[in-house]
Amino acid sequence: MDNAVLTIHNLSKSYGKIQAVNQLSLEVQPGEIYGILGPNGSGKSTTLGMILGITKPDSGTFNWFGDGNASENRKRIGTLLETPNFYPNMNAIQNLNIVAHLKISPKNDFDEILKLVNLFDRKDSAFKTYSLGMKQRLAIAACLVGDPDVLIFDEPTNGLDPEGIAEVRNLLLKIAERGKTIIMASHILDEVEKICSHVMIIKKGNLLADGTVDGIINQQLTIEVAAKDQSNLREALSSCAFIESIEEDGGKLLLTVDENYSADAINQFCFERNITLSHLLVKQKSLEEEFLERTQNV
């Protein structure tokens, strides 16, 4: 699309014999929360380094805002790629003032930013007194200085406890609601599924899948059923046109069903054949299951 925030075409990078990124192509549209998902060493950080001009690609191109990779575009991008580093004896406002100076950015309403990241009540406290989660939220606040259009995060919840992970997750969703485009690299599948609208799966530098989170997850339903007479149930279901496979597991039948049909259709099919189901459970595949299925043989 012509209005893509980021377009990558056949981007590649190797380190000696190691192919870190291999012929990667993708597009990120305005307003998306785009997840780059892969295990450690898959090429996520290398990809971010190339599109930010930190690492030079061996081949391929990338394009920000339809205007090449011009350095002027960096002013429209806020980034958090490593562990946040601030002056330990300075408070939040003082540290953000330094960030604004380095970005050559006009003075922002730092109070508004700190309220957004839930640090307003601690704005006068020294950075060294912050918890790890608070430090990460101040780093996100620093990304917002200059009001960038795009925010890029590399493992934004790495090392945080469950409460800190939830805080960062909710914060990223709030930022996205304000119309910002977010690109985040992560190996934590559950967080990508909860946060991202779009995702690409990468392993050993190769793109394995790309699209909406719902689209990436296989939409086929697995339905678990049982009846008093299991052999009669299996025989009847074997003739059902929209059931693609039947397996037995612990006294129950696991049915793979065409995505255009629901559990109601299974129940109706059995009812019409005088079979009363004693058990019916719908099981939707998670992003984790889809990820493992796509990457296990790569």
C-alpha positions as CSV (number, residue, x, y, z in Angstrom):
1,M,0.0,0.0,0.0
2,D,1.2,3.6,-0.8
3,N,0.6,4.8,2.8
4,A,2.6,2.1,4.5
5,V,4.6,3.3,7.5
6,L,7.4,0.8,6.7
7,T,8.1,-1.3,3.6
8,I,10.9,-3.9,3.6
9,H,12.0,-5.7,0.4
10,N,14.4,-8.7,0.4
11,L,16.4,-7.5,3.3
12,S,19.4,-9.7,4.1
13,K,22.3,-9.7,6.6
14,S,24.9,-12.3,7.4
15,Y,27.7,-12.5,9.9
16,G,30.3,-14.8,8.5
17,K,28.6,-18.1,7.8
18,I,25.6,-17.2,9.9
19,Q,22.6,-15.9,7.9
20,A,21.0,-13.6,10.4
21,V,18.2,-12.3,8.1
22,N,17.4,-13.9,4.8
23,Q,15.4,-12.1,2.0
24,L,12.9,-10.5,4.4
25,S,10.0,-8.6,3.0
26,L,7.0,-7.1,4.8
27,E,4.8,-4.0,5.2
28,V,3.6,-2.2,8.3
29,Q,0.5,0.0,8.0
30,P,-0.4,3.0,10.1
31,G,-2.0,2.2,13.5
32,E,-0.9,-1.4,13.6
33,I,0.7,-3.1,16.6
34,Y,3.1,-5.2,14.6
35,G,4.9,-8.1,16.4
36,I,8.2,-9.6,15.1
37,L,8.0,-13.0,16.8
38,G,10.8,-15.5,17.0
39,P,13.1,-17.4,19.4
40,N,16.4,-15.9,20.6
41,G,18.8,-15.7,17.7
42,S,16.1,-15.7,15.0
43,G,17.1,-12.3,13.5
44,K,14.6,-10.0,15.3
45,S,17.1,-7.5,16.7
46,T,19.2,-7.6,13.5
47,T,16.1,-6.6,11.5
48,L,15.4,-3.7,13.9
49,G,19.0,-2.6,13.7
50,M,18.9,-2.5,9.9
51,I,15.6,-0.5,9.6
52,L,16.9,2.0,12.1
53,G,20.2,2.5,10.3
54,I,22.3,1.0,13.1
55,T,23.3,-2.1,11.0
56,K,24.0,-2.0,7.3
57,P,22.2,-4.7,5.3
58,D,24.1,-6.9,2.8
59,S,21.3,-6.5,0.3
60,G,17.7,-5.4,0.0
61,T,15.9,-2.1,0.8
62,F,13.6,-0.6,3.4
63,N,11.5,2.5,3.1
64,W,10.0,4.7,5.9
65,F,6.9,6.7,5.2
66,G,7.3,6.3,1.5
67,D,10.5,8.4,1.5
68,G,13.4,5.9,1.5
69,N,15.5,5.5,4.6
70,A,16.3,9.2,4.9
71,S,17.7,10.2,8.2
72,E,15.1,12.9,8.6
73,N,12.5,10.1,9.2
74,R,14.3,9.2,12.5
75,K,12.6,12.2,14.1
76,R,9.3,10.4,13.5
77,I,10.4,7.2,15.3
78,G,10.9,6.5,19.0
79,T,13.0,3.5,20.0
80,L,13.8,1.3,23.0
81,L,16.2,-1.4,22.0
82,E,18.2,-2.1,25.1
83,T,18.0,-1.9,28.9
84,P,17.0,1.7,29.8
85,N,19.8,3.9,30.8
86,F,19.2,7.2,32.7
87,Y,21.2,9.4,35.1
88,P,20.6,7.6,38.4
89,N,20.6,10.6,40.7
90,M,18.2,12.7,38.4
91,N,14.5,12.5,38.6
92,A,12.1,11.7,35.7
93,I,11.6,15.3,34.6
94,Q,15.3,16.0,34.5
95,N,16.1,12.8,32.6
96,L,13.3,13.5,30.0
97,N,14.7,17.1,29.6
98,I,18.0,15.5,28.6
99,V,16.2,13.2,26.2
100,A,14.4,16.2,24.6
101,H,17.8,18.0,24.2
102,L,19.4,15.0,22.5
103,K,16.4,14.6,20.2
104,I,16.5,18.4,19.5
105,S,12.9,18.3,20.4
106,P,10.7,21.1,21.6
107,K,9.8,20.9,25.3
108,N,7.0,18.4,25.7
109,D,4.3,18.3,28.3
110,F,6.3,15.8,30.4
111,D,3.5,15.7,33.1
112,E,1.1,14.4,30.5
113,I,3.6,11.7,29.3
114,L,4.4,10.7,32.9
115,K,0.7,10.4,33.6
116,L,0.3,8.1,30.6
117,V,3.1,5.8,31.8
118,N,1.8,6.0,35.4
119,L,4.9,7.7,36.8
120,F,3.5,11.2,37.5
121,D,3.4,10.6,41.3
122,R,7.1,9.6,41.2
123,K,8.3,12.3,38.8
124,D,10.5,14.0,41.5
125,S,12.1,10.7,42.6
126,A,15.6,9.8,41.5
127,F,15.8,7.2,38.8
128,K,17.9,4.9,41.1
129,T,14.9,4.5,43.4
130,Y,12.7,3.1,40.6
131,S,11.7,-0.6,40.3
132,L,12.6,-2.4,37.1
133,G,9.0,-2.0,35.8
134,M,9.1,1.8,36.6
135,K,12.5,2.1,34.8
136,Q,11.0,0.4,31.7
137,R,8.0,2.7,31.8
138,L,10.2,5.8,32.0
139,A,12.1,4.4,29.0
140,I,8.8,4.2,27.1
141,A,8.1,7.8,28.2
142,A,11.4,8.8,26.7
143,C,10.3,7.2,23.4
144,L,7.3,9.4,23.4
145,V,9.3,12.6,23.7
146,G,9.0,14.5,20.4
147,D,5.6,12.9,19.7
148,P,6.9,10.3,17.2
149,D,4.5,8.5,14.8
150,V,6.1,5.1,15.3
151,L,7.4,3.4,18.4
152,I,9.9,0.5,18.2
153,F,10.5,-1.8,21.1
154,D,12.9,-4.8,21.4
155,E,11.6,-7.3,24.0
156,P,9.7,-4.5,26.0
157,T,8.7,-6.9,28.8
158,N,12.0,-8.8,29.1
159,G,13.0,-9.4,32.7
160,L,9.8,-8.0,34.2
161,D,7.6,-9.8,36.8
162,P,4.0,-10.6,36.0
163,E,2.7,-7.2,37.3
164,G,5.3,-5.3,35.3
165,I,4.5,-7.3,32.2
166,A,0.8,-6.4,32.6
167,E,1.6,-2.7,33.1
168,V,3.8,-2.5,30.0
169,R,1.2,-4.5,28.0
170,N,-1.6,-2.1,29.0
171,L,0.6,0.9,28.4
172,L,1.4,-0.2,24.8
173,L,-2.3,-0.7,24.1
174,K,-3.1,2.8,25.4
175,I,-0.4,4.3,23.2
176,A,-1.8,2.5,20.2
177,E,-5.3,3.8,21.0
178,R,-3.7,7.3,20.5
179,G,-3.1,6.5,16.8
180,K,0.6,5.5,17.1
181,T,2.1,2.6,15.1
182,I,4.0,0.2,17.3
183,I,6.6,-2.4,16.1
184,M,7.8,-4.8,18.8
185,A,10.2,-7.7,18.7
186,S,9.5,-10.5,21.2
187,H,10.0,-14.2,21.9
188,I,7.1,-14.2,24.4
189,L,4.2,-15.6,22.4
190,D,1.5,-14.9,24.9
191,E,2.3,-11.2,25.1
192,V,2.4,-10.9,21.3
193,E,-1.0,-12.6,21.1
194,K,-2.4,-10.2,23.7
195,I,-0.9,-7.0,22.4
196,C,-0.4,-7.2,18.6
197,S,-2.9,-6.8,15.8
198,H,-0.4,-8.1,13.2
199,V,2.6,-10.5,13.5
200,M,5.4,-12.1,11.5
201,I,7.0,-15.3,12.6
202,I,10.8,-15.5,11.9
203,K,13.3,-18.2,12.6
204,K,16.9,-18.4,11.6
205,G,16.4,-15.2,9.6
206,N,13.6,-16.7,7.5
207,L,10.1,-15.3,7.3
208,L,7.6,-18.2,8.1
209,A,4.4,-16.3,8.3
210,D,3.0,-12.8,8.1
211,G,-0.5,-11.3,8.7
212,T,-3.1,-10.5,11.3
213,V,-2.8,-12.5,14.5
214,D,-6.2,-14.1,13.9
215,G,-5.1,-14.9,10.3
216,I,-1.9,-16.5,11.4
217,I,-3.6,-18.8,13.9
218,N,-5.1,-21.7,12.0
219,Q,-8.9,-21.1,12.0
220,Q,-9.8,-24.8,12.0
221,L,-11.6,-25.7,15.1
222,T,-10.8,-28.8,17.2
223,I,-13.9,-30.1,18.8
224,E,-13.9,-32.7,21.5
225,V,-17.0,-34.9,21.7
226,A,-18.2,-38.1,23.5
227,A,-21.4,-40.1,23.7
228,K,-22.6,-43.2,25.6
229,D,-22.0,-45.3,22.5
230,Q,-18.6,-44.1,21.1
231,S,-18.4,-46.6,18.2
232,N,-21.9,-45.5,17.0
233,L,-20.8,-41.8,17.4
234,R,-17.6,-42.4,15.4
235,E,-19.4,-44.2,12.6
236,A,-21.9,-41.4,12.3
237,L,-19.3,-38.6,12.3
238,S,-17.2,-40.5,9.7
239,S,-20.0,-39.6,7.2
240,C,-20.0,-35.9,8.1
241,A,-18.8,-33.9,5.1
242,F,-17.4,-30.9,7.2
243,I,-15.4,-33.1,9.6
244,E,-11.8,-33.3,8.2
245,S,-10.3,-35.8,10.7
246,I,-11.2,-37.8,13.7
247,E,-8.8,-39.0,16.4
248,E,-9.3,-40.8,19.7
249,D,-7.9,-39.3,22.9
250,G,-8.7,-40.5,26.4
251,G,-12.1,-41.9,25.6
252,K,-13.1,-38.8,23.6
253,L,-13.1,-38.1,19.9
254,L,-11.1,-35.1,18.6
255,L,-12.6,-33.6,15.5
256,T,-10.9,-31.3,13.1
257,V,-13.7,-29.2,11.6
258,D,-13.9,-27.0,8.5
259,E,-13.6,-23.4,9.6
260,N,-17.0,-22.5,8.1
261,Y,-18.8,-24.8,10.6
262,S,-19.2,-24.5,14.4
263,A,-19.9,-26.8,17.4
264,D,-23.6,-26.1,16.9
265,A,-23.4,-27.9,13.5
266,I,-21.8,-30.9,15.2
267,N,-24.5,-31.0,17.8
268,Q,-27.2,-30.7,15.2
269,F,-25.7,-33.4,13.0
270,C,-25.7,-35.8,16.0
271,F,-29.2,-34.9,17.1
272,E,-30.6,-35.6,13.7
273,R,-29.2,-39.1,14.0
274,N,-30.6,-39.7,17.5
275,I,-27.2,-39.4,19.1
276,T,-27.1,-37.5,22.4
277,L,-23.6,-36.0,23.1
278,S,-22.5,-36.4,26.7
279,H,-19.5,-34.1,26.1
280,L,-18.7,-31.2,23.7
281,L,-15.8,-28.9,24.0
282,V,-14.4,-26.4,21.5
283,K,-10.6,-25.9,21.4
284,Q,-9.2,-23.0,19.6
285,K,-5.5,-23.1,18.6
286,S,-3.3,-20.5,20.3
287,L,-0.5,-18.5,18.7
288,E,1.9,-20.6,20.7
289,E,0.6,-23.8,19.2
290,E,0.7,-22.3,15.7
291,F,4.2,-20.9,16.3
292,L,5.5,-24.3,17.4
293,E,3.9,-26.1,14.5
294,R,5.4,-23.7,12.0
295,T,8.9,-23.6,13.5
296,Q,9.5,-27.2,14.7
297,N,11.0,-28.4,11.4
298,V,12.9,-25.2,10.5
